[in-house]
Amino acid sequence: MGIFLCGGGDLAGHLLPEIDRLILKRNPIALAAGVPLFGGVTFQPASFHAVSARRFASGVVIEEYERVR
């Protein structure tokens, strides 16, 4: 059974060693400072490779990545 985490950069930062897939939604606008993707922890490099990307007419892009082990 998996965990689906939407938002919550601090929690994602603490769970980073357990994350095996990322699905990111990018919008073509910037709204203030935003929430760090992985916050609340010291820098921990982790490699992911691109699996897919879907682009929409609105400019939104949904990208999926899997962890490189």
Buried (B, 14 or more C-beta within 10 A) or exposed (E): EEEEEEEEBEBBBBBBEEBEEBEEEEEEEEEEEEEEEBEEBEEEEEEBEEEEEEEEEEEEBEBBBBBEE
